[in-house]
Amino acid sequence: MMIRFQRDSKRTFRFIFSILFILAVPVILSSLFSCRLSVEGEPYHQGPGSRPAHLSRLEGPWFFKTYNLTGRLEFYWTGNYWTGRMLPDGFNIWAELTDILLDPGTGRLQFSVSGANQLYSGTLSGNRIVGTFAPGNYPWEAWRR
């Protein structure tokens, strides 16, 4: 009698385990695919009530102007984070941009210039970025031709 009980409990356990396994596989796969899509899709995220800032709207070359400088800016998406650089007219060395943040829902952009202690912030709208940089509260803008 004890042997039959053990044999029945093993069959019951296997049956329950196989049912749970069959039900769990689609749930696990669905979770994996939804995570992958949300991570890869994040730069394209469209926030509610605002115009989205897609990668193509920021990525690539720009021209910029501050109160006393003009030059070129470049932004690139690596797949995980933004990189960029700045070349003021008359300079021969590109300055690296760090801490580049883009809010895809609002178009808010922020970045620092490596070694210059300057924090730029602005809003991307169409082919223009308008904002200020610190220290101080100096205006700057960038555009594409």
N, C-alpha and C positions, 0 to 999 in steps of 0.2 A: 504494500500500500504506500509506503514511503517512497519507493522508487517511482511509482506511477505519479505521485504528486510532484516530485522533482522534474520528471519528464514533461508533465503538463505545464508546469511553471516556466520551464525553459522555452517551450513552444509559444506560450503566451507572451513571454518577454520578447522573443524574436519577432513575433507578429506585431506587437506594439512598436518595437524599435523600427521595423521596416516601414510601418505606416508613418511614424514621425519623420523618418529619413526622407520618404517620398514627399511629404508635405514641406519639409524644411528646405530642400534643394531650390525650389523656385523662389522662396522668400530670400534665401541667401544670395542667389544670383541677382534678383531684383535690387537688393540693397547694394551690391557691388556696382552694378551698372548705374544706379542713381547717384552714388557717390562719385563715380568717375565723371559722369556728365556734369554734375554741379561743380566739380573742381575745374574741369577743362572749360566749362562754360562761364565761369565766374567773370572773366574780363568782358564778356558780352552781356552780363546781367542788366536787365532793364528795370530800373527802380520805378515805383509807382508815381505817377503824376509828373514825371520829368523826362526830358529828352535824353536817351541813353548815349553814353560816350563810348562808342565802339573802338576796338583796337585801331582800326584803319584811320580813325579820326585823330589819333595822337601819334601813332607810329610813323617814323620817317623824319625827313629834314624839315626844319623851320627856320625862319629869320626872326630875330628878336631886336628890340630897342628898349633901352632903359633911359634914365634921365641924362646919361652921358656916354653910353656905349651902344653900339650896334654890332650885330654878328650873326652867327648861325647856332642853332640848337638841333640836336638829334635825339629821338627817343626810340627804343626798341624793346619789344616784348620777347623774353627768352623762353616763355612757356611756363615760367614760375614767378618771375618778377620783372620789373622794368629796369632797363639800363639807359644811360644817356650821357651826352657830353655837350659842352658849350665851347665855341671858339669866337671870342670877341675879335672884331676887325682890328688889324694891326698887330695881333698876337700870333705867334707861330706854334703855340702849344694848346691842345685841347684840354679843357678842365673837365674832369669826370663829375657827373651828377650822381648824388647819392640820395637814399631815402625817398625814392620817387613813389608817390602815392597818387592813384587816380580813383576817384569815386565814380564808378560807371553810371550810377543813377543820376547824379547831379552834374557831372563834368568837372567837379572840383579837383584841382591838380596842386600838388605840393612837392617840392624837391629842394635839396641843398646843393651848393657848389663846393666840391671837395677843396679844402685848403683856403677857402675865401670867407668862411664864417657868414654866409649869406643864405637865408631861407626864403625861397620864392613860393608864393601861393597865387592861385588864379583860377579862372573858370574857363573851360574849353567850350566854345560854342561855334559850331561850323568849322571854318578854317582860321579861327582866331582864338588866342588865349589872352585874357586881360586880367591883371592883378597887381599885387604889390610885393616888394621884397624888403626884408629886414636884415641888419639893424636899420632902424628908421622905418619909414612908411613910404618908400619910393615907388612910383608907378613903373610898370613894365608891361610890354605886350609882345606877342609873337604871332606870326602869320605864315601862311603858305602862299606861294605864287602860282 
